[in-house]
Each structure stands twice: as structure tokens, then as C-alpha cells.
Amino acid sequence: MQSRILYIAPSGPLCFIDYLTVAEGRAVLDKLRNTMDISRLTQMVYEFRLVRMMKDRIVGIDRLFLPRFDRRLIEIFLDSCCPAHTI
């Protein structure tokens, strides 16, 4: 595992997903950012945080702040953990 995206709510971190590369984690964060509806931005209280796993520490790379819980973005995030298989 080289990178991790943390999902953080107002009450604190809720969950995270690990990715094999930093590029894979960044691609998921970019997909979330491109899906986000920017027209409704108000106070930012939710966050997706991309971090890189180093030898004995975690280094922040990028963040995406959200004004509210967004089910569509959470589904994209969780689907990145176990993508749907096509037949």
C-alpha cells in the first residue's frame, strides 16, 4: 500500500481505503472532485484526504472538502475499494 484516502466527518475519521500506488489514490480523489457539485458549496464539514504512506509516517498530499454528506461521492469512494466486475 502506497496511498490511503481517509473519509472524515465532523465527528472525526470514519473510514479509509488503501491503494497500491499514489497514482491510483489520486485518480479516485480526482474522480470524486470531478463528480462534486460545486454550485452548492457552503460551510465545508466533510473531507476526503489523500495521504502517502512513508516508512514510518503518513504525508498529506491532497484534500477535497465537502459541504454536506453526499451519497453519490461515498458510493464512488467505496466502489474504488472493490470495483464492480463486468461480464
N, C-alpha and C positions, 0 to 999 in steps of 0.2 A: 504494500500500500504506500503510495506516494502523496496522495492528497485526500482531503476529507471536506465534505460540506456539512456544516452544522446548521440545524434549523433552530432558531432562537425565538421564543415568545416573550411577552412582557414578564412572565413569571420566571424565565430563565431557559437554558438549553433544554430542548425536548428530545431531539434525536440527531443522529448523524449517519452519513453513508460514506464509506471509504472507497477510493478509486485507485486503480493500479498506476495511473500516471497523473501528473498535474494537468496535462492537456485534456484528459477525459473529464476531470473535475471542472475545469474551466469551460468546456463545451456544455456541460449541464447547467452551470451558472449562467452562461450566455443565453442558453435556450430559455431559462426562467426569465431573464431580463427582457428578452425579445417578446415574450408572451405577456408580460406585465402591462396592465392598463395604466399608463402614465397620466391620463386625463383626470383621474380621481385622487391624486396624491394630496394627503393632508399630513397629520402627525404620523411619523414613522415609528411603529412599535414592534413589528416583526422583522426578522432578519435571516437571510441565508449568508453564511460566512464561509468562504473558501480558504482553507489553510493547507500549508505544505508540511509534511512530516519530515523533520530532520532527524539527525542521530538521537538526540536526547531532548528535543524541544519541538514546539509547533510554531510555525511562522505564518502570520496572516498574509494573504495575497490579495483578496478582493472581497467586497461585500455588496449585498443587494438588500436594501431596506424596503419594507412594505408597510402601507398604512393600515392594513387590516388582514385578517385571516383570508386566504384565497384558496379555495378548494382545488381549483384548476392547477395552480402552481404546486400545491402539495402533491397532487397526483403525478405531475411531471417529475418531481423530485423523487417520489417513491418508485416510480416506474424505472428510474435510472438505476435502481438497486437490482431489479430483476425485470429486464425488458421483456415485453411480450414477444413470443416466438411466432414467426409466420410459417404457415404450412404451404 
